[in-house]
């Protein structure tokens, strides 16, 4: 559906075709996340930071850095959880795999020490005192 290229419209403005208007809008309109090259929503993070910050003043780069850091942490966590999933011969990452990934990595465990992962279970650990003694000791009896 196109309108005429020339002439004036009802209000004295020139009328353009819908396709050219849409094409120019698509090529110029980019989100802040696309411009920064990150996946996390920069505008939403900026809004959240403004709500949390008392003086409401932020640099332009603060939400971009936050989005980049969050993206890195999620990528690192997904890689470790994927490895745990692969070790258990499963195809889907479940909360248990995320729990194992977090608790087996020292730095992420320190960051998320007070976080409870629902459905994650606990790390397997048996106290050494409860383990059976060496086999030679039992064989001599």
Secondary structure, DSSP 8 states (H G I E B T S, - for coil): ----SSSB-TTS-B---HHHHHHHHHHH---HHHHHT-SS-HHHHHHHHHHH-SS----TTHHHHHHHHHHHHHHHHHHHHHHHHHHTT-SS--HHHHHHHHHHSHHHHHHTTT---TT--------GGGS---HHHHHT-
